[in-house]
Amino acid sequence: MLSSSFRYALELAGSGLAYSVVLVVSLTFLRENPDSPWRVPVTVAPVVPIVFIMLVMIRYIRRQDEMLRRIHLEAVIISFLATMMFCITYGFLENVGFPPFNTMFVGFGMVIFYAITLLLVQWKYR
Amino acid sequence: MRNRLKVLRAERDWTQAELADRLNVSRQTVNAIEKGKYDPSLSLAFKISRLFDMPIENLFIDEETTIPSSPT
């Protein structure tokens, strides 16, 4: 029987691989068919495997014990607040000429904040 | 909250991982409880109590409880 961590890593890797494949196919199709009537559903197609990634992460959190859930909760709250602070700050900076910010990077930024704060919060309970 | 978990575990020659398996929690949780960095929920405290077959009051030391002074 697979350990929960290994199973989580496997599910996450599989979903990540699916995302990469769909992304490549989507971008290739859009490059070769810029005027296709399917361009809107094709361009958002990579979101489907992202939903699977989300489900994998939700199942992982639900499998954790009470303390680990608390750690993840703290990390999520802090990363959410840090991301919000960054977005508000950069919004002000755009008023003074900073280049526009692609909203896709907000999600990536939150994941990076989450990874960093997760390590810090885990260290608190060592 | 201070507790006797480490002592009781050592008496039975269990590793933290073994205790974690018996309680169905992670080894990190057992470590954090032993070091007093995490207070278990009531359900987990009862689970620990059943595992070691002793009341919760004998496992966890409530530091805010004042011991009444004996009458002179």
N, CA and C atoms of all chains as a GROMACS GRO file, in nm:
protein
  594
    1MET      N    1   0.086  -0.120   0.000
    1MET     CA    2   0.000   0.000   0.000
    1MET      C    3   0.089   0.124   0.000
    2LEU      N    4   0.056   0.220  -0.084
    2LEU     CA    5   0.138   0.340  -0.095
    2LEU      C    6   0.117   0.430   0.025
    3SER      N    7   0.224   0.493   0.072
    3SER     CA    8   0.209   0.590   0.178
    3SER      C    9   0.133   0.710   0.123
    4SER      N   10   0.067   0.783   0.212
    4SER     CA   11  -0.016   0.895   0.167
    4SER      C   12   0.071   1.001   0.099
    5SER      N   13   0.191   1.024   0.149
    5SER     CA   14   0.278   1.126   0.089
    5SER      C   15   0.317   1.086  -0.052
    6PHE      N   16   0.350   0.957  -0.071
    6PHE     CA   17   0.391   0.912  -0.203
    6PHE      C   18   0.273   0.917  -0.299
    7ARG      N   19   0.156   0.880  -0.250
    7ARG     CA   20   0.038   0.883  -0.335
    7ARG      C   21   0.006   1.027  -0.375
    8TYR      N   22   0.020   1.120  -0.279
    8TYR     CA   23  -0.003   1.260  -0.308
    8TYR      C   24   0.094   1.309  -0.415
    9ALA      N   25   0.221   1.275  -0.399
    9ALA     CA   26   0.322   1.317  -0.496
    9ALA      C   27   0.291   1.260  -0.634
   10LEU      N   28   0.246   1.136  -0.637
   10LEU     CA   29   0.213   1.071  -0.764
   10LEU      C   30   0.094   1.140  -0.830
   11GLU      N   31  -0.009   1.167  -0.753
   11GLU     CA   32  -0.129   1.232  -0.807
   11GLU      C   33  -0.095   1.373  -0.855
   12LEU      N   34  -0.012   1.442  -0.777
   12LEU     CA   35   0.026   1.579  -0.814
   12LEU      C   36   0.110   1.579  -0.941
   13ALA      N   37   0.202   1.485  -0.950
   13ALA     CA   38   0.288   1.476  -1.069
   13ALA      C   39   0.204   1.443  -1.192
   14GLY      N   40   0.110   1.351  -1.176
   14GLY     CA   41   0.024   1.315  -1.288
   14GLY      C   42  -0.060   1.433  -1.336
   15SER      N   43  -0.115   1.507  -1.239
   15SER     CA   44  -0.196   1.624  -1.276
   15SER      C   45  -0.109   1.732  -1.339
   16GLY      N   46   0.011   1.748  -1.286
   16GLY     CA   47   0.105   1.845  -1.343
   16GLY      C   48   0.145   1.810  -1.485
   17LEU      N   49   0.166   1.682  -1.506
   17LEU     CA   50   0.201   1.635  -1.641
   17LEU      C   51   0.086   1.660  -1.737
   18ALA      N   52  -0.036   1.630  -1.690
   18ALA     CA   53  -0.154   1.653  -1.774
   18ALA      C   54  -0.166   1.801  -1.809
   19TYR      N   55  -0.139   1.886  -1.709
   19TYR     CA   56  -0.144   2.031  -1.733
   19TYR      C   57  -0.041   2.071  -1.839
   20SER      N   58   0.078   2.019  -1.829
   20SER     CA   59   0.184   2.054  -1.924
   20SER      C   60   0.146   2.012  -2.065
   21VAL      N   61   0.093   1.891  -2.076
   21VAL     CA   62   0.055   1.840  -2.209
   21VAL      C   63  -0.057   1.925  -2.269
   22VAL      N   64  -0.160   1.951  -2.190
   22VAL     CA   65  -0.273   2.030  -2.240
   22VAL      C   66  -0.227   2.172  -2.275
   23LEU      N   67  -0.137   2.225  -2.195
   23LEU     CA   68  -0.086   2.360  -2.221
   23LEU      C   69  -0.012   2.365  -2.355
   24VAL      N   70   0.074   2.270  -2.376
   24VAL     CA   71   0.152   2.266  -2.502
   24VAL      C   72   0.058   2.251  -2.622
   25VAL      N   73  -0.036   2.161  -2.611
   25VAL     CA   74  -0.133   2.139  -2.720
   25VAL      C   75  -0.214   2.266  -2.745
   26SER      N   76  -0.255   2.330  -2.637
   26SER     CA   77  -0.335   2.452  -2.648
   26SER      C   78  -0.255   2.562  -2.718
   27LEU      N   79  -0.134   2.585  -2.673
   27LEU     CA   80  -0.052   2.692  -2.729
   27LEU      C   81  -0.019   2.663  -2.876
   28THR      N   82   0.008   2.537  -2.906
   28THR     CA   83   0.038   2.498  -3.044
   28THR      C   84  -0.083   2.523  -3.134
   29PHE      N   85  -0.198   2.481  -3.087
   29PHE     CA   86  -0.321   2.501  -3.165
   29PHE      C   87  -0.346   2.650  -3.189
   30LEU      N   88  -0.329   2.731  -3.086
   30LEU     CA   89  -0.357   2.874  -3.099
   30LEU      C   90  -0.258   2.942  -3.193
   31ARG      N   91  -0.134   2.896  -3.190
   31ARG     CA   92  -0.033   2.955  -3.278
   31ARG      C   93  -0.064   2.923  -3.423
   32GLU      N   94  -0.112   2.801  -3.448
   32GLU     CA   95  -0.137   2.759  -3.585
   32GLU      C   96  -0.278   2.793  -3.634
   33ASN      N   97  -0.366   2.825  -3.542
   33ASN     CA   98  -0.504   2.858  -3.579
   33ASN      C   99  -0.551   2.982  -3.504
   34PRO      N  100  -0.487   3.097  -3.529
   34PRO     CA  101  -0.516   3.217  -3.448
   34PRO      C  102  -0.660   3.267  -3.461
   35ASP      N  103  -0.727   3.232  -3.571
   35ASP     CA  104  -0.862   3.283  -3.593
   35ASP      C  105  -0.968   3.174  -3.574
   36SER      N  106  -0.930   3.065  -3.515
   36SER     CA  107  -1.023   2.953  -3.499
   36SER      C  108  -1.139   2.992  -3.408
   37PRO      N  109  -1.262   2.946  -3.441
   37PRO     CA  110  -1.376   2.972  -3.351
   37PRO      C  111  -1.361   2.898  -3.218
   38TRP      N  112  -1.265   2.804  -3.210
   38TRP     CA  113  -1.242   2.727  -3.086
   38TRP      C  114  -1.135   2.790  -2.997
   39ARG      N  115  -1.090   2.911  -3.036
   39ARG     CA  116  -0.974   2.964  -2.962
   39ARG      C  117  -1.003   2.991  -2.815
   40VAL      N  118  -1.127   3.030  -2.782
   40VAL     CA  119  -1.157   3.057  -2.641
   40VAL      C  120  -1.157   2.929  -2.557
   41PRO      N  121  -1.233   2.824  -2.595
   41PRO     CA  122  -1.225   2.700  -2.514
   41PRO      C  123  -1.086   2.637  -2.515
   42VAL      N  124  -1.014   2.650  -2.626
   42VAL     CA  125  -0.880   2.590  -2.630
   42VAL      C  126  -0.784   2.666  -2.539
   43THR      N  127  -0.797   2.798  -2.534
   43THR     CA  128  -0.703   2.874  -2.452
   43THR      C  129  -0.726   2.851  -2.303
   44VAL      N  130  -0.848   2.820  -2.262
   44VAL     CA  131  -0.875   2.793  -2.120
   44VAL      C  132  -0.869   2.644  -2.086
   45ALA      N  133  -0.844   2.560  -2.187
   45ALA     CA  134  -0.837   2.415  -2.164
   45ALA      C  135  -0.738   2.376  -2.055
   46PRO      N  136  -0.621   2.441  -2.042
   46PRO     CA  137  -0.528   2.403  -1.934
   46PRO      C  138  -0.586   2.419  -1.794
   47VAL      N  139  -0.694   2.492  -1.782
   47VAL     CA  140  -0.756   2.509  -1.650
   47VAL      C  141  -0.814   2.377  -1.599
   48VAL      N  142  -0.854   2.289  -1.692
   48VAL     CA  143  -0.916   2.161  -1.651
   48VAL      C  144  -0.820   2.077  -1.567
   49PRO      N  145  -0.696   2.051  -1.613
   49PRO     CA  146  -0.606   1.977  -1.524
   49PRO      C  147  -0.570   2.053  -1.397
   50ILE      N  148  -0.579   2.186  -1.400
   50ILE     CA  149  -0.555   2.263  -1.276
   50ILE      C  150  -0.663   2.230  -1.174
   51VAL      N  151  -0.785   2.207  -1.222
   51VAL     CA  152  -0.892   2.166  -1.129
   51VAL      C  153  -0.855   2.034  -1.062
   52PHE      N  154  -0.797   1.942  -1.140
   52PHE     CA  155  -0.753   1.814  -1.081
   52PHE      C  156  -0.642   1.836  -0.980
   53ILE      N  157  -0.552   1.929  -1.009
   53ILE     CA  158  -0.446   1.961  -0.913
   53ILE      C  159  -0.508   2.012  -0.784
   54MET      N  160  -0.609   2.096  -0.797
   54MET     CA  161  -0.677   2.149  -0.678
   54MET      C  162  -0.742   2.036  -0.598
   55LEU      N  163  -0.808   1.943  -0.668
   55LEU     CA  164  -0.874   1.831  -0.599
   55LEU      C  165  -0.770   1.745  -0.528
   56VAL      N  166  -0.656   1.723  -0.591
   56VAL     CA  167  -0.549   1.644  -0.528
   56VAL      C  168  -0.504   1.713  -0.399
   57MET      N  169  -0.488   1.846  -0.406
   57MET     CA  170  -0.441   1.919  -0.288
   57MET      C  171  -0.547   1.919  -0.177
   58ILE      N  172  -0.672   1.931  -0.215
   58ILE     CA  173  -0.780   1.928  -0.115
   58ILE      C  174  -0.785   1.791  -0.047
   59ARG      N  175  -0.774   1.684  -0.127
   59ARG     CA  176  -0.773   1.549  -0.068
   59ARG      C  177  -0.653   1.531   0.023
   60TYR      N  178  -0.539   1.587  -0.016
   60TYR     CA  179  -0.418   1.576   0.066
   60TYR      C  180  -0.439   1.643   0.202
   61ILE      N  181  -0.494   1.764   0.199
   61ILE     CA  182  -0.517   1.836   0.324
   61ILE      C  183  -0.614   1.758   0.413
   62ARG      N  184  -0.718   1.701   0.352
   62ARG     CA  185  -0.818   1.627   0.431
   62ARG      C  186  -0.760   1.501   0.493
   63ARG      N  187  -0.653   1.448   0.435
   63ARG     CA  188  -0.590   1.327   0.490
   63ARG      C  189  -0.494   1.361   0.604
   64GLN      N  190  -0.462   1.489   0.622
   64GLN     CA  191  -0.366   1.526   0.725
   64GLN      C  192  -0.430   1.521   0.863
   65ASP      N  193  -0.345   1.507   0.966
   65ASP     CA  194  -0.399   1.508   1.102
   65ASP      C  195  -0.422   1.652   1.146
   66GLU      N  196  -0.474   1.668   1.267
   66GLU     CA  197  -0.520   1.800   1.313
   66GLU      C  198  -0.409   1.903   1.317
   67MET      N  199  -0.290   1.863   1.359
   67MET     CA  200  -0.183   1.962   1.370
   67MET      C  201  -0.135   2.006   1.232
   68LEU      N  202  -0.121   1.911   1.141
   68LEU     CA  203  -0.075   1.944   1.006
   68LEU      C  204  -0.178   2.032   0.935
   69ARG      N  205  -0.307   2.007   0.961
   69ARG     CA  206  -0.410   2.093   0.901
   69ARG      C  207  -0.396   2.235   0.954
   70ARG      N  208  -0.366   2.248   1.083
   70ARG     CA  209  -0.348   2.381   1.141
   70ARG      C  210  -0.229   2.451   1.076
   71ILE      N  211  -0.122   2.376   1.054
   71ILE     CA  212  -0.003   2.433   0.991
   71ILE      C  213  -0.037   2.484   0.851
   72HIS      N  214  -0.109   2.401   0.774
   72HIS     CA  215  -0.146   2.443   0.639
   72HIS      C  216  -0.238   2.565   0.643
   73LEU      N  217  -0.329   2.567   0.740
   73LEU     CA  218  -0.421   2.680   0.751
   73LEU      C  219  -0.344   2.810   0.777
   74GLU      N  220  -0.251   2.804   0.871
   74GLU     CA  221  -0.170   2.923   0.900
   74GLU      C  222  -0.093   2.967   0.777
   75ALA      N  223  -0.035   2.870   0.706
   75ALA     CA  224   0.044   2.903   0.588
   75ALA      C  225  -0.045   2.965   0.479
   76VAL      N  226  -0.166   2.912   0.462
   76VAL     CA  227  -0.257   2.965   0.361
   76VAL      C  228  -0.298   3.109   0.396
   77ILE      N  229  -0.329   3.131   0.522
   77ILE     CA  230  -0.373   3.264   0.564
   77ILE      C  231  -0.262   3.366   0.542
   78ILE      N  232  -0.141   3.330   0.586
   78ILE     CA  233  -0.028   3.423   0.571
   78ILE      C  234   0.003   3.447   0.424
   79SER      N  235   0.001   3.343   0.342
   79SER     CA  236   0.033   3.362   0.200
   79SER      C  237  -0.077   3.442   0.132
   80PHE      N  238  -0.201   3.423   0.173
   80PHE     CA  239  -0.311   3.502   0.116
   80PHE      C  240  -0.291   3.651   0.150
   81LEU      N  241  -0.258   3.679   0.276
   81LEU     CA  242  -0.238   3.818   0.317
   81LEU      C  243  -0.117   3.880   0.249
   82ALA      N  244  -0.010   3.802   0.237
   82ALA     CA  245   0.112   3.852   0.170
   82ALA      C  246   0.083   3.881   0.023
   83THR      N  247   0.008   3.794  -0.042
   83THR     CA  248  -0.026   3.816  -0.183
   83THR      C  249  -0.114   3.940  -0.198
   84MET      N  250  -0.209   3.955  -0.106
   84MET     CA  251  -0.297   4.071  -0.110
   84MET      C  252  -0.216   4.200  -0.093
   85MET      N  253  -0.123   4.198   0.003
   85MET     CA  254  -0.035   4.314   0.026
   85MET      C  255   0.043   4.348  -0.099
   86PHE      N  256   0.098   4.244  -0.163
   86PHE     CA  257   0.177   4.267  -0.283
   86PHE      C  258   0.092   4.328  -0.393
   87CYS      N  259  -0.028   4.274  -0.413
   87CYS     CA  260  -0.116   4.324  -0.520
   87CYS      C  261  -0.156   4.470  -0.494
   88ILE      N  262  -0.189   4.502  -0.370
   88ILE     CA  263  -0.228   4.639  -0.336
   88ILE      C  264  -0.110   4.734  -0.358
   89THR      N  265   0.006   4.691  -0.311
   89THR     CA  266   0.127   4.773  -0.326
   89THR      C  267   0.158   4.796  -0.473
   90TYR      N  268   0.152   4.688  -0.551
   90TYR     CA  269   0.186   4.703  -0.692
   90TYR      C  270   0.079   4.785  -0.764
   91GLY      N  271  -0.045   4.778  -0.718
   91GLY     CA  272  -0.149   4.863  -0.776
   91GLY      C  273  -0.115   5.010  -0.761
   92PHE      N  274  -0.064   5.046  -0.643
   92PHE     CA  275  -0.020   5.185  -0.621
   92PHE      C  276   0.098   5.220  -0.711
   93LEU      N  277   0.190   5.125  -0.726
   93LEU     CA  278   0.309   5.150  -0.808
   93LEU      C  279   0.274   5.169  -0.954
   94GLU      N  280   0.168   5.100  -1.000
   94GLU     CA  281   0.125   5.117  -1.139
   94GLU      C  282   0.079   5.261  -1.164
   95ASN      N  283   0.030   5.330  -1.058
   95ASN     CA  284  -0.011   5.470  -1.072
   95ASN      C  285   0.106   5.562  -1.103
   96VAL      N  286   0.227   5.517  -1.070
   96VAL     CA  287   0.344   5.602  -1.094
   96VAL      C  288   0.432   5.542  -1.204
   97GLY      N  289   0.370   5.466  -1.293
   97GLY     CA  290   0.440   5.426  -1.413
   97GLY      C  291   0.493   5.284  -1.417
   98PHE      N  292   0.474   5.207  -1.311
   98PHE     CA  293   0.521   5.070  -1.318
   98PHE      C  294   0.441   4.994  -1.424
   99PRO      N  295   0.505   4.897  -1.491
   99PRO     CA  296   0.434   4.827  -1.600
   99PRO      C  297   0.315   4.746  -1.546
  100PRO      N  298   0.213   4.726  -1.631
  100PRO     CA  299   0.096   4.648  -1.589
  100PRO      C  300   0.137   4.506  -1.547
  101PHE      N  301   0.063   4.451  -1.455
  101PHE     CA  302   0.095   4.322  -1.395
  101PHE      C  303   0.000   4.215  -1.447
  102ASN      N  304   0.056   4.108  -1.504
  102ASN     CA  305  -0.027   3.998  -1.552
  102ASN      C  306  -0.087   3.924  -1.432
  103THR      N  307  -0.219   3.918  -1.428
  103THR     CA  308  -0.287   3.858  -1.312
  103THR      C  309  -0.256   3.710  -1.294
  104MET      N  310  -0.207   3.644  -1.402
  104MET     CA  311  -0.172   3.503  -1.387
  104MET      C  312  -0.063   3.485  -1.281
  105PHE      N  313   0.022   3.584  -1.267
  105PHE     CA  314   0.133   3.571  -1.172
  105PHE      C  315   0.087   3.586  -1.027
  106VAL      N  316  -0.036   3.634  -1.006
  106VAL     CA  317  -0.088   3.641  -0.870
  106VAL      C  318  -0.099   3.500  -0.810
  107GLY      N  319  -0.151   3.408  -0.891
  107GLY     CA  320  -0.163   3.271  -0.845
  107GLY      C  321  -0.028   3.209  -0.817
  108PHE      N  322   0.066   3.229  -0.907
  108PHE     CA  323   0.200   3.175  -0.887
  108PHE      C  324   0.264   3.235  -0.763
  109GLY      N  325   0.244   3.367  -0.748
  109GLY     CA  326   0.301   3.434  -0.631
  109GLY      C  327   0.245   3.378  -0.501
  110MET      N  328   0.114   3.350  -0.500
  110MET     CA  329   0.054   3.295  -0.379
  110MET      C  330   0.112   3.157  -0.349
  111VAL      N  331   0.136   3.076  -0.451
  111VAL     CA  332   0.194   2.943  -0.430
  111VAL      C  333   0.334   2.956  -0.371
  112ILE      N  334   0.411   3.052  -0.422
  112ILE     CA  335   0.547   3.071  -0.369
  112ILE      C  336   0.541   3.119  -0.224
  113PHE      N  337   0.453   3.214  -0.195
  113PHE     CA  338   0.438   3.260  -0.056
  113PHE      C  339   0.397   3.143   0.033
  114TYR      N  340   0.305   3.060  -0.017
  114TYR     CA  341   0.256   2.946   0.060
  114TYR      C  342   0.370   2.848   0.092
  115ALA      N  343   0.454   2.821  -0.008
  115ALA     CA  344   0.565   2.728   0.013
  115ALA      C  345   0.662   2.782   0.119
  116ILE      N  346   0.691   2.911   0.111
  116ILE     CA  347   0.784   2.972   0.207
  116ILE      C  348   0.724   2.973   0.348
  117THR      N  349   0.599   3.019   0.358
  117THR     CA  350   0.538   3.028   0.491
  117THR      C  351   0.512   2.889   0.550
  118LEU      N  352   0.487   2.790   0.464
  118LEU     CA  353   0.468   2.653   0.514
  118LEU      C  354   0.594   2.606   0.586
  119LEU      N  355   0.709   2.632   0.527
  119LEU     CA  356   0.835   2.594   0.591
  119LEU      C  357   0.853   2.667   0.724
  120LEU      N  358   0.820   2.794   0.726
  120LEU     CA  359   0.837   2.873   0.849
  120LEU      C  360   0.742   2.826   0.959
  121VAL      N  361   0.619   2.801   0.923
  121VAL     CA  362   0.520   2.757   1.023
  121VAL      C  363   0.555   2.617   1.073
  122GLN      N  364   0.598   2.528   0.983
  122GLN     CA  365   0.638   2.394   1.026
  122GLN      C  366   0.753   2.401   1.125
  123TRP      N  367   0.845   2.493   1.099
  123TRP     CA  368   0.962   2.508   1.187
  123TRP      C  369   0.919   2.551   1.328
  124LYS      N  370   0.813   2.629   1.335
  124LYS     CA  371   0.762   2.674   1.464
  124LYS      C  372   0.718   2.555   1.552
  125TYR      N  373   0.672   2.447   1.490
  125TYR     CA  374   0.622   2.333   1.566
  125TYR      C  375   0.726   2.223   1.585
  126ARG      N  376   0.849   2.249   1.544
  126ARG     CA  377   0.952   2.146   1.560
  126ARG      C  378   0.992   2.131   1.707
  127MET      N  379   0.145   2.287   2.659
  127MET     CA  380   0.106   2.218   2.782
  127MET      C  381   0.203   2.103   2.805
  128ARG      N  382   0.257   2.102   2.927
  128ARG     CA  383   0.350   1.994   2.957
  128ARG      C  384   0.276   1.861   2.964
  129ASN      N  385   0.348   1.756   2.936
  129ASN     CA  386   0.284   1.624   2.939
  129ASN      C  387   0.388   1.516   2.963
  130ARG      N  388   0.340   1.396   2.986
  130ARG     CA  389   0.428   1.283   3.017
  130ARG      C  390   0.441   1.187   2.900
  131LEU      N  391   0.406   1.235   2.784
  131LEU     CA  392   0.401   1.147   2.667
  131LEU      C  393   0.535   1.082   2.637
  132LYS      N  394   0.641   1.162   2.646
  132LYS     CA  395   0.772   1.109   2.611
  132LYS      C  396   0.815   0.998   2.708
  133VAL      N  397   0.786   1.023   2.834
  133VAL     CA  398   0.824   0.924   2.937
  133VAL      C  399   0.745   0.795   2.916
  134LEU      N  400   0.616   0.810   2.895
  134LEU     CA  401   0.531   0.691   2.878
  134LEU      C  402   0.569   0.615   2.751
  135ARG      N  403   0.605   0.688   2.649
  135ARG     CA  404   0.647   0.624   2.524
  135ARG      C  405   0.776   0.546   2.545
  136ALA      N  406   0.869   0.610   2.620
  136ALA     CA  407   0.998   0.546   2.644
  136ALA      C  408   0.980   0.419   2.729
  137GLU      N  409   0.886   0.423   2.822
  137GLU     CA  410   0.861   0.305   2.907
  137GLU      C  411   0.818   0.184   2.825
  138ARG      N  412   0.751   0.213   2.715
  138ARG     CA  413   0.706   0.104   2.628
  138ARG      C  414   0.801   0.078   2.511
  139ASP      N  415   0.909   0.154   2.511
  139ASP     CA  416   1.012   0.138   2.407
  139ASP      C  417   0.954   0.160   2.267
  140TRP      N  418   0.870   0.258   2.256
  140TRP     CA  419   0.814   0.294   2.125
  140TRP      C  420   0.890   0.412   2.068
  141THR      N  421   0.906   0.412   1.938
  141THR     CA  422   0.959   0.532   1.872
  141THR      C  423   0.843   0.630   1.852
  142GLN      N  424   0.880   0.753   1.816
  142GLN     CA  425   0.774   0.850   1.789
  142GLN      C  426   0.687   0.804   1.671
  143ALA      N  427   0.753   0.743   1.573
  143ALA     CA  428   0.679   0.695   1.456
  143ALA      C  429   0.580   0.585   1.494
  144GLU      N  430   0.624   0.498   1.585
  144GLU     CA  431   0.534   0.388   1.628
  144GLU      C  432   0.414   0.443   1.705
  145LEU      N  433   0.442   0.541   1.791
  145LEU     CA  434   0.332   0.602   1.865
  145LEU      C  435   0.238   0.674   1.770
  146ALA      N  436   0.295   0.741   1.672
  146ALA     CA  437   0.215   0.813   1.573
  146ALA      C  438   0.124   0.716   1.498
  147ASP      N  439   0.177   0.601   1.463
  147ASP     CA  440   0.096   0.500   1.392
  147ASP      C  441  -0.020   0.453   1.480
  148ARG      N  442   0.008   0.434   1.608
  148ARG     CA  443  -0.097   0.384   1.699
  148ARG      C  444  -0.206   0.488   1.719
  149LEU      N  445  -0.166   0.616   1.710
  149LEU     CA  446  -0.263   0.724   1.729
  149LEU      C  447  -0.322   0.774   1.596
  150ASN      N  448  -0.269   0.720   1.487
  150ASN     CA  449  -0.314   0.762   1.353
  150ASN      C  450  -0.292   0.911   1.329
  151VAL      N  451  -0.175   0.958   1.374
  151VAL     CA  452  -0.134   1.096   1.346
  151VAL      C  453   0.008   1.090   1.289
  152SER      N  454   0.060   1.206   1.251
  152SER     CA  455   0.195   1.210   1.195
  152SER      C  456   0.299   1.210   1.306
  153ARG      N  457   0.421   1.172   1.270
  153ARG     CA  458   0.530   1.174   1.369
  153ARG      C  459   0.556   1.317   1.415
  154GLN      N  460   0.538   1.414   1.324
  154GLN     CA  461   0.559   1.555   1.360
  154GLN      C  462   0.462   1.596   1.471
  155THR      N  463   0.340   1.546   1.466
  155THR     CA  464   0.241   1.579   1.569
  155THR      C  465   0.284   1.522   1.704
  156VAL      N  466   0.328   1.398   1.705
  156VAL     CA  467   0.374   1.338   1.831
  156VAL      C  468   0.491   1.419   1.886
  157ASN      N  469   0.585   1.454   1.801
  157ASN     CA  470   0.701   1.534   1.844
  157ASN      C  471   0.657   1.668   1.901
  158ALA      N  472   0.564   1.734   1.834
  158ALA     CA  473   0.519   1.866   1.880
  158ALA      C  474   0.445   1.855   2.013
  159ILE      N  475   0.366   1.750   2.031
  159ILE     CA  476   0.295   1.732   2.158
  159ILE      C  477   0.395   1.706   2.271
  160GLU      N  478   0.491   1.620   2.246
  160GLU     CA  479   0.592   1.588   2.349
  160GLU      C  480   0.669   1.712   2.391
  161LYS      N  481   0.697   1.799   2.297
  161LYS     CA  482   0.774   1.920   2.329
  161LYS      C  483   0.685   2.032   2.381
  162GLY      N  484   0.556   2.006   2.390
  162GLY     CA  485   0.466   2.109   2.441
  162GLY      C  486   0.438   2.220   2.342
  163LYS      N  487   0.470   2.200   2.216
  163LYS     CA  488   0.449   2.304   2.116
  163LYS      C  489   0.309   2.294   2.054
  164TYR      N  490   0.241   2.184   2.079
  164TYR     CA  491   0.107   2.167   2.026
  164TYR      C  492   0.022   2.096   2.130
  165ASP      N  493  -0.095   2.153   2.157
  165ASP     CA  494  -0.188   2.090   2.249
  165ASP      C  495  -0.290   2.010   2.167
  166PRO      N  496  -0.303   1.881   2.192
  166PRO     CA  497  -0.396   1.801   2.110
  166PRO      C  498  -0.540   1.840   2.135
  167SER      N  499  -0.623   1.807   2.038
  167SER     CA  500  -0.767   1.829   2.056
  167SER      C  501  -0.818   1.730   2.160
  168LEU      N  502  -0.941   1.751   2.201
  168LEU     CA  503  -1.001   1.664   2.303
  168LEU      C  504  -1.007   1.520   2.255
  169SER      N  505  -1.045   1.502   2.130
  169SER     CA  506  -1.058   1.366   2.078
  169SER      C  507  -0.922   1.296   2.074
  170LEU      N  508  -0.819   1.369   2.035
  170LEU     CA  509  -0.685   1.309   2.032
  170LEU      C  510  -0.635   1.284   2.174
  171ALA      N  511  -0.666   1.374   2.266
  171ALA     CA  512  -0.625   1.355   2.405
  171ALA      C  513  -0.691   1.229   2.462
  172PHE      N  514  -0.818   1.208   2.429
  172PHE     CA  515  -0.886   1.087   2.476
  172PHE      C  516  -0.826   0.962   2.412
  173LYS      N  517  -0.786   0.975   2.288
  173LYS     CA  518  -0.724   0.862   2.218
  173LYS      C  519  -0.592   0.824   2.287
  174ILE      N  520  -0.515   0.927   2.323
  174ILE     CA  521  -0.388   0.904   2.393
  174ILE      C  522  -0.417   0.840   2.529
  175SER      N  523  -0.519   0.892   2.594
  175SER     CA  524  -0.557   0.840   2.726
  175SER      C  525  -0.595   0.693   2.718
  176ARG      N  526  -0.669   0.656   2.617
  176ARG     CA  527  -0.710   0.515   2.600
  176ARG      C  528  -0.588   0.429   2.568
  177LEU      N  529  -0.497   0.482   2.488
  177LEU     CA  530  -0.380   0.405   2.448
  177LEU      C  531  -0.292   0.373   2.568
  178PHE      N  532  -0.273   0.471   2.656
  178PHE     CA  533  -0.187   0.450   2.772
  178PHE      C  534  -0.267   0.405   2.894
  179ASP      N  535  -0.396   0.393   2.877
  179ASP     CA  536  -0.484   0.343   2.984
  179ASP      C  537  -0.467   0.424   3.112
  180MET      N  538  -0.473   0.554   3.099
  180MET     CA  539  -0.470   0.640   3.217
  180MET      C  540  -0.549   0.766   3.190
  181PRO      N  541  -0.600   0.830   3.296
  181PRO     CA  542  -0.682   0.950   3.276
  181PRO      C  543  -0.602   1.062   3.211
  182ILE      N  544  -0.674   1.149   3.142
  182ILE     CA  545  -0.608   1.262   3.074
  182ILE      C  546  -0.531   1.347   3.175
  183GLU      N  547  -0.588   1.362   3.295
  183GLU     CA  548  -0.523   1.447   3.396
  183GLU      C  549  -0.385   1.393   3.434
  184ASN      N  550  -0.366   1.263   3.418
  184ASN     CA  551  -0.235   1.204   3.449
  184ASN      C  552  -0.137   1.217   3.333
  185LEU      N  553  -0.188   1.251   3.218
  185LEU     CA  554  -0.102   1.263   3.099
  185LEU      C  555  -0.058   1.407   3.076
  186PHE      N  556  -0.150   1.500   3.095
  186PHE     CA  557  -0.123   1.640   3.063
  186PHE      C  558  -0.126   1.723   3.191
  187ILE      N  559  -0.030   1.814   3.200
  187ILE     CA  560  -0.017   1.896   3.319
  187ILE      C  561  -0.066   2.035   3.286
  188ASP      N  562  -0.180   2.070   3.346
  188ASP     CA  563  -0.236   2.202   3.323
  188ASP      C  564  -0.162   2.303   3.409
  189GLU      N  565  -0.082   2.386   3.345
  189GLU     CA  566   0.002   2.479   3.421
  189GLU      C  567  -0.076   2.589   3.488
  190GLU      N  568  -0.202   2.607   3.447
  190GLU     CA  569  -0.280   2.715   3.508
  190GLU      C  570  -0.356   2.668   3.631
  191THR      N  571  -0.356   2.538   3.655
  191THR     CA  572  -0.425   2.486   3.771
  191THR      C  573  -0.343   2.516   3.894
  192THR      N  574  -0.405   2.580   3.992
  192THR     CA  575  -0.333   2.608   4.116
  192THR      C  576  -0.364   2.498   4.216
  193ILE      N  577  -0.260   2.451   4.279
  193ILE     CA  578  -0.278   2.345   4.376
  193ILE      C  579  -0.323   2.409   4.507
  194PRO      N  580  -0.438   2.370   4.555
  194PRO     CA  581  -0.487   2.433   4.680
  194PRO      C  582  -0.392   2.402   4.795
  195SER      N  583  -0.367   2.504   4.876
  195SER     CA  584  -0.276   2.484   4.989
  195SER      C  585  -0.349   2.407   5.098
  196SER      N  586  -0.275   2.324   5.166
  196SER     CA  587  -0.336   2.242   5.270
  196SER      C  588  -0.366   2.329   5.392
  197PRO      N  589  -0.478   2.302   5.457
  197PRO     CA  590  -0.514   2.386   5.572
  197PRO      C  591  -0.418   2.363   5.688
  198THR      N  592  -0.382   2.465   5.759
  198THR     CA  593  -0.287   2.455   5.872
  198THR      C  594  -0.363   2.433   6.002
   0.00000   0.00000   0.00000
